[in-house]
Amino acid sequence: MPRKQRDALKQLDATLLGLKVALRHRQLGLARRLRSAAWEQVDLLPAHLTHEQRRDLFQAKLAIHALARHMEGRPHS
């Protein structure tokens, strides 16, 4: 794997960890930025992600939407 891709993979893992922490602390803006950054890093990687990375990104999407609804005072759907 080329160095650029290895670096992107390391950065993706760090970003996913930060994303989990941001969601745990209910930092919606930061979570959205980190999820966006994670997808930018995915673009630098080979055509596949691990199952865990896909799961983490999908769960983050759901958690961001739930947190946004909660902060707006809307019920969960």
C-alpha positions in Angstrom: 0.0 0.0 0.0 1.5 3.4 -0.9 2.5 5.7 1.9 -0.3 8.2 1.1 -2.9 5.5 1.6 -1.3 4.2 4.8 -1.3 7.7 6.2 -4.9 8.1 5.2 -5.8 4.8 6.9 -4.1 5.9 10.2 -5.8 9.3 10.0 -9.2 7.6 9.4 -8.8 5.4 12.5 -7.9 8.5 14.5 -10.8 10.4 13.0 -13.3 7.6 13.8 -12.0 7.6 17.4 -12.5 11.4 17.7 -16.0 11.0 16.2 -17.0 8.5 18.8 -15.7 10.9 21.6 -17.5 13.9 20.0 -20.8 12.0 19.9 -20.3 10.8 23.5 -19.9 14.4 24.6 -22.8 15.5 22.4 -20.7 17.9 20.3 -22.8 17.9 17.2 -20.8 20.4 15.1 -17.6 18.6 15.8 -19.1 15.2 15.1 -20.4 16.4 11.7 -17.0 17.8 10.8 -15.2 14.7 11.8 -17.6 12.4 9.9 -17.1 14.6 6.8 -13.3 14.4 7.3 -13.6 10.6 7.6 -15.3 10.4 4.2 -12.6 12.6 2.7 -10.0 10.2 4.0 -12.0 7.2 2.6 -11.6 8.8 -0.8 -7.8 8.3 -0.5 -8.0 4.7 0.4 -8.3 1.6 -1.8 -11.8 0.6 -3.0 -12.7 -1.1 0.3 -13.2 -0.4 4.0 -13.2 -2.9 6.7 -16.5 -4.1 8.1 -15.8 -2.2 11.3 -15.0 1.0 9.6 -18.2 0.8 7.5 -20.2 0.0 10.7 -18.6 2.9 12.6 -19.4 5.4 9.9 -23.0 4.2 9.5 -23.5 4.2 13.3 -22.0 7.7 13.5 -24.5 8.9 10.9 -27.4 7.5 12.9 -26.0 9.0 16.1 -25.5 12.4 14.6 -29.1 12.5 13.3 -30.4 11.3 16.7 -28.4 14.0 18.5 -29.5 16.7 16.1 -33.2 15.7 16.8 -32.6 15.7 20.5 -31.0 19.1 20.5 -33.9 20.5 18.4 -36.3 19.0 20.9 -37.9 16.7 18.3 -38.8 13.1 19.3 -36.9 10.2 18.0 -38.5 8.6 14.9 
